[in-house]
Amino acid sequence: MSLYEDLVAAWVPRKHDWLQHRPLGEALVGKLGKERMFSYCAYDLLFLHFGTSSEVLDHLSATDSALVGRRHLCSIPATTVSDIAASAVVLSCKIDDGVSIGEDSLIYDSTISGGIQIGSQSIVVGIHVPKDSDNKADNLVKFMLPDRHCLWEVPLVGCTERVIVFCGIHDNPKNPLTKDGTFCGKPWEKVIHDLGMEENDLWSSSGCQEKCLWNAKLFPILSYFEMLSVAMWLMGLSDGRNHYFLPLWRKSPRVSLEELHRSIDFSKMCTGSSNHQADLAAGIAKACINYGMLGRNLSQLCEEILQNEISGVQICNDFLSLSPKLIEQNSMILPKSRAYQVQVDLLRACGEETKACLLEHKVWAAVADETASAVRYGFGEQLLESSGSKSTKASENNNHVGSVAQPFCPKTIKVELPVRVDFVGGWSDTPPWSLERAGCVLNMAVSLEGSPPIGTVVETTNSSGVFIIDDSGNELHIKELSSIAPPFDGNDPFRLVKSALLVTGIIHENILVSTGLKIRTWANVPRGSGLGTSSILAAAVVKGLLQIINGDDSNENVARLVLVLEQLMGTGGGWQDQIGGLYPGIKFTTSYPGIPLRLQVFPLVASPQLISELQQRLLVVFTGQVRLAHQVLQKVVLRYLQRDNLLISSIKRLTELAKTGREALMNGDVDKLGEIMSEAWRLHQELDPYCSNEYVDRLFAFADPYCSGYKLVGAGGGGFALLLAKNATCANTLRSMLGENPEFDSVIYNWSVY
């Protein structure tokens, strides 16, 4: 069967009648006929087939092809010395001054020297026009490609010259001379007449094949500029010069498209393309490093540079030697986390994996410090000091801290909080994104099985030290509080409470001089739930401690302190989980980067009808699959620090969807919320391909006929899923079917808006 016809036709309903009569047609329609197609932009494109050129252009120039970047890996001159249409797509190209490129044209993997004019809706691939030393400034134009034409260049086996090939974009190479066959958009009869040719110049009279563009011996093998000149003549752009070009063309060795495709030197073509892209990437990387802002993905540029096996590693080593100077020159504007990541990428490109791993610790430390500094200016440095060396200056600066009254006075604080389910916008709340760009999240606080599942009890004791108990039966008595200091062991079950004692200032302020604390915590949800359990528990502990010492326990202050706490723990994370648990109901939250980081929570005043519809239609399901958010978070943060284009565009789209979701809920449009959830789930899989698994895929496929949308909560990988049914009847049916199906070890929780 044909990949290009049969397989694709299975996704197109109007092609099903045709496909049914093809081999395997019924099977294809049965298996793929109801699947949906998505358009995906391959940013790391390694191969592109230009057989159906007009369709390539239609795709790239379509109004809805917003994912396609119109400029990538390019060296393009200033607009005052060239004329390049804004709608032209230029990929992997070096363009000199004095070039003209028309609207909606595609230029790929080429070097275009001054004086080249390329029309509109044309395709140019692999053209590398050499410098012409005889070229004069007043006579730049030496080649013109008309509108709607293709031009490409290939090396042939056993031939030192490269052959230039061209035709009209709508020419069908297999259409016979006698049946609408064309060349450069004109009937063959007119082409032959205008150029003074004979049919036997193009086709052998003894051949049994029909005469067409595919087997016409058209394309001469000459010196480069002679080939360009003859090409213009063959395209009909050199009127009155048949007397010069016709003899030159006739006596030159010529090839047809058919012969060309059998004789292409693919090894030489690929090596030349790789070296060309490596040179372009090196120029772009050098400019990034010299000018210091580093907005490009240097890791990706290094991959391109290393395609040049001869000089690639040396170029990366040269860039590595420049990176310390870069940090020094731009320390006031360039985040340290980004500067360190640049060095890590360059070390890896140079094969220095051990050094890169050691430097990665500085990357994460810089993210933690930048987060702490954004929450409260200067706060990051104070966290790392021991209580013994702490100056009294901090107590003057940290006005959120109070003191426990003397003599001992018993005091007990209980804090219970709900979990959160996030509809859309997660990842935009996570540092360093939220430190540099605005974040938007739409989520909802929920109780499970009739009560808020997360809580803590903090009480004062008349014995010194801190006694900690969790719901797993773990206990710890800390007598010397000065022993609490980061970094914490990742397996330490008490690092959350220890970090809370640090960020609230209790340890540094020497508040527990003659009193102690007993702290009990619980979280009545499965481990790895994705419901923001860790952050919300941290918020409960921080809030309880601040109330004990009469500190600032406002939700905004607690949310920001938890953001620092997670960096201190080494888990990382954003602000949406603690916001989701601290503020009741459905809310749309935005963050604004800067010092200090500003959070603004917009509660959604939901109508009783909306709440009722959500509670009837939304299933909160524990998949039984444990997730590890820390591993996913590190991958996503790393890609952001590397300035991964796909990741940045995906998170931007999530923030847009959060705004749209807020409007949908304000209008009571629950179906629209379902669409948004499904798109958010697709974007999460772009951010991390491992955020789903086979079990989750089967669960969603099973639920799909009954749902208007679904996603995993949080970072994905397992945990809880949200299934938004099409209506209450579908919700009840789905609830029953999941409960009866032994294939799914899922638990559906009763929930209510908190």
HELIX and SHEET records of a PDB file:
HELIX    1   1 LEU A    3  LEU A    7  3                                   5    
HELIX    2   2 VAL A    8  ALA A    9  1                                   2    
HELIX    3   3 PRO A   13  LYS A   15  5                                   3    
HELIX    4   4 HIS A   16  GLN A   20  1                                   5    
HELIX    5   5 GLY A   25  LEU A   32  1                                   8    
HELIX    6   6 SER A   53  SER A   61  1                                   9    
HELIX    7   7 THR A   79  VAL A   81  5                                   3    
HELIX    8   8 ALA A  137  ASN A  139  5                                   3    
HELIX    9   9 TRP A  188  LEU A  195  1                                   8    
HELIX   10  10 GLU A  199  LEU A  202  1                                   4    
HELIX   11  11 LEU A  213  ASN A  215  5                                   3    
HELIX   12  12 TYR A  224  LEU A  234  1                                  11    
HELIX   13  13 ASN A  242  LYS A  251  1                                  10    
HELIX   14  14 LEU A  257  SER A  263  1                                   7    
HELIX   15  15 PHE A  266  TYR A  291  1                                  26    
HELIX   16  16 LEU A  298  ILE A  305  1                                   8    
HELIX   17  17 GLY A  312  GLN A  329  1                                  18    
HELIX   18  18 LYS A  336  ALA A  349  1                                  14    
HELIX   19  19 GLU A  353  VAL A  375  1                                  23    
HELIX   20  20 PHE A  379  LEU A  383  1                                   5    
HELIX   21  21 SER A  387  SER A  389  5                                   3    
HELIX   22  22 LYS A  393  ASN A  397  1                                   5    
HELIX   23  23 TRP A  433  GLU A  436  1                                   4    
HELIX   24  24 LEU A  481  SER A  483  5                                   3    
HELIX   25  25 ARG A  495  VAL A  503  1                                   9    
HELIX   26  26 THR A  533  ILE A  548  1                                  16    
HELIX   27  27 ASN A  555  MET A  569  1                                  15    
HELIX   28  28 GLN A  576  LEU A  582  1                                   7    
HELIX   29  29 PRO A  608  ARG A  617  1                                  10    
HELIX   30  30 ALA A  629  LEU A  641  1                                  13    
HELIX   31  31 ASN A  645  MET A  666  1                                  22    
HELIX   32  32 VAL A  670  LEU A  687  1                                  18    
HELIX   33  33 PRO A  689  CYS A  691  5                                   3    
HELIX   34  34 GLU A  694  ALA A  703  1                                  10    
HELIX   35  35 ASP A  704  TYR A  706  5                                   3    
HELIX   36  36 ALA A  728  GLU A  740  1                                  13    
SHEET    1   A 6 ARG A  71  SER A  75  0                                        
SHEET    2   A 6 VAL A  89  ILE A  95  1                                        
SHEET    3   A 6 LEU A 106  ILE A 112  1                                        
SHEET    4   A 6 ILE A 123  VAL A 125  1                                        
SHEET    5   A 6 HIS A 149  PRO A 155  1                                        
SHEET    6   A 6 ARG A 162  GLY A 168 -1                                        
SHEET    1   B 4 ASP A  83  ILE A  84  0                                        
SHEET    2   B 4 SER A 100  ILE A 101  1                                        
SHEET    3   B 4 ILE A 116  ILE A 118  1                                        
SHEET    4   B 4 PHE A 143  LEU A 145  1                                        
SHEET    1   C 2 THR A 182  PHE A 183  0                                        
SHEET    2   C 2 LYS A 186  PRO A 187 -1                                        
SHEET    1   D 2 PHE A 219  PRO A 220  0                                        
SHEET    2   D 2 ARG A 254  VAL A 255 -1                                        
SHEET    1   E 5 THR A 412  LEU A 417  0                                        
SHEET    2   E 5 ILE A 454  THR A 461 -1                                        
SHEET    3   E 5 GLY A 516  ALA A 523 -1                                        
SHEET    4   E 5 GLY A 465  ILE A 469  1                                        
SHEET    5   E 5 GLU A 475  ILE A 478 -1                                        
SHEET    1   F 4 VAL A 419  VAL A 424  0                                        
SHEET    2   F 4 GLY A 439  LEU A 448 -1                                        
SHEET    3   F 4 ILE A 586  TYR A 592 -1                                        
SHEET    4   F 4 ARG A 598  PRO A 603 -1                                        
SHEET    1   G 3 VAL A 419  VAL A 424  0                                        
SHEET    2   G 3 GLY A 439  LEU A 448 -1                                        
SHEET    3   G 3 TRP A 751  VAL A 753 -1                                        
SHEET    1   H 4 CYS A 707  LEU A 712  0                                        
SHEET    2   H 4 PHE A 720  ALA A 725 -1                                        
SHEET    3   H 4 LEU A 618  PHE A 622 -1                                        
SHEET    4   H 4 VAL A 747  TYR A 749 -1                                        
END                                                                             
